[in-house]
Amino acid sequence: MVEELMEQQNTDRMKLSERMGSFLRKCVYHVLRIGSIPTHIAFIMDGNRRYAKKHNLGEGAGHKAGYLALMNMLRYCYELEVKYVTIYAFSIDNFKRQPEEVESTLKLIHEKIEELIKEESIVNRFGIRIHFIGNLDLLSDPIRLSAERAMKATASNSKAVLSICIAYTSTDEILNAVQEACEEVIALDNSCNHGRKVIDVEDIEKHMYMAIAPDPDIIIRTSGETRLSNFLLWQSGSSLLYTLKALWPEIGFLNLIGVIIDYQRHFGYLEETKQKQS
């Protein structure tokens, strides 16, 4: 009886804390909306393995902690009405890591893809459409089929978009887009005999994996690294780049708010740069 009472009290405290946190976040969002809110934020989720090592955690524990951080970050972004979020989940280069690590990471990704399409998930709560971005043919059949099911299950959602880059590198994306653009021009030339022999930027861009979203306003990388690591190289020409010292599982609400405030301070300059490049 005493244990049940204590458990109920803990549950009540957690609910109260969650409601208070939600109220305080809404107050912060209300102030932030006075300025410009980014349309698209992209994340390079770096530091899961270092987090596990730092805290003496077992294999895969860092990635599980990183997934919880991701769910919180998605919630904050969509509460703030950021329309597009893109995450760098698994690079083609990650296949070169130790086979055991690759297997455990992809197993976790597979599990989390299935969780995302459950009725009570954050995806359905916020009306998020999921896109998987990358060379999906490099994935095992179970993971690829799960990704396809998730995209199909969320195809009618329209409030927000989550792009998950998996088996992705920017060089692979560009190469694929150029190949498809060339094939399209050759096919058109053969069918219409219009004599066109060149492709332009628009031809390439419409074949990019990331054609489903505008270029990111902000790219955030954790763990103090300053490299893009072959992520959205084509799309990041006008993006504001942020490096946070926190490891990915340590990223929190205040980190995001700090980035948004700095983005608003630089908004005029960023818009001017975009206009010059267009």
C-alpha positions, 0 to 999 in steps of 0.5 A, spaced: 500 500 500 505 504 501 509 503 495 503 504 491 502 511 494 509 513 493 509 510 486 502 515 485 505 521 488 511 520 483 507 519 477 503 526 480 510 530 480 512 527 474 505 530 470 506 536 474 513 537 472 511 536 465 505 541 465 510 546 468 515 545 462 510 545 457 507 552 460 514 555 460 516 552 453 510 556 450 511 562 454 518 562 450 515 560 444 511 566 444 517 571 445 521 568 440 515 568 434 516 576 435 522 574 430 523 570 424 522 562 426 527 558 421 523 554 416 528 548 416 533 546 421 538 540 420 542 536 425 548 532 425 547 528 431 554 527 433 557 524 439 553 518 441 559 513 442 563 518 446 557 519 450 557 512 452 564 512 453 564 518 458 559 515 462 561 508 462 555 505 458 554 499 454 554 498 447 549 501 444 547 505 450 549 512 447 545 511 441 539 509 445 540 516 449 541 519 442 534 517 440 531 520 446 535 526 445 532 526 438 525 525 440 525 531 445 529 536 440 523 534 434 518 536 439 521 542 441 522 544 433 515 542 432 512 546 438 515 552 435 512 550 428 519 549 424 516 546 418 522 542 416 527 538 420 532 533 417 537 529 421 543 525 419 542 518 422 547 514 418 552 515 413 554 511 407 561 512 410 558 509 417 558 502 413 566 502 414 565 501 421 566 495 425 561 490 423 558 489 430 557 496 431 554 497 424 549 491 425 547 494 432 546 501 430 542 499 424 538 494 428 536 500 433 534 504 427 530 499 425 526 498 431 525 506 432 523 506 425 517 501 427 516 506 433 515 512 429 509 509 425 505 507 432 499 511 433 501 514 439 508 516 436 510 524 436 509 523 428 502 522 429 501 527 434 504 533 430 502 530 423 509 529 421 510 526 414 517 522 414 521 522 408 527 517 408 533 520 404 539 516 401 541 510 397 536 506 400 538 500 396 544 499 400 540 497 406 537 490 408 530 488 406 527 489 413 530 496 414 528 498 407 521 495 407 520 499 414 522 505 411 517 504 405 512 503 410 513 509 414 513 513 408 507 510 406 503 511 413 505 518 413 504 520 406 497 524 408 500 528 414 502 535 412 503 539 418 511 538 418 516 534 415 521 530 418 527 527 413 531 522 415 538 521 412 540 514 412 545 511 407 546 518 405 552 522 403 552 529 399 557 526 394 552 520 393 546 525 392 549 529 387 552 524 383 545 520 383 542 527 381 547 528 375 546 521 372 538 522 373 539 529 369 543 526 364 539 520 363 533 525 362 536 530 357 538 524 353 531 521 353 528 527 351 533 529 346 532 522 343 524 523 343 523 530 341 530 531 337 530 538 340 538 538 340 539 540 347 546 537 349 547 540 356 544 540 363 543 546 368 543 547 375 535 546 375 536 539 372 540 537 377 536 540 383 530 537 381 533 530 382 536 531 388 534 527 394 533 533 398 528 536 393 522 535 397 525 540 402 527 547 402 535 549 403 536 549 411 536 555 414 540 552 420 545 546 420 547 544 428 552 539 429 554 537 436 560 534 440 564 540 438 566 538 431 566 543 425 565 539 419 559 538 415 561 530 414 559 530 407 552 532 409 547 537 405 553 540 401 549 542 395 544 545 400 548 549 405 551 555 401 546 560 405 545 556 411 547 558 418 552 553 421 552 552 429 557 547 433 555 545 440 560 543 445 554 538 448 554 531 445 548 529 441 545 525 447 546 532 452 543 537 447 537 540 450 531 546 450 536 551 451 541 549 446 536 550 441 533 556 443 540 559 443 541 557 436 534 560 434 536 567 438 542 568 434 539 566 427 534 572 429 540 576 430 543 574 423 536 574 419 537 580 415 544 578 413 542 571 411 536 574 407 541 579 403 546 573 402 540 569 399 538 574 395 545 575 392 545 568 390 539 567 387 
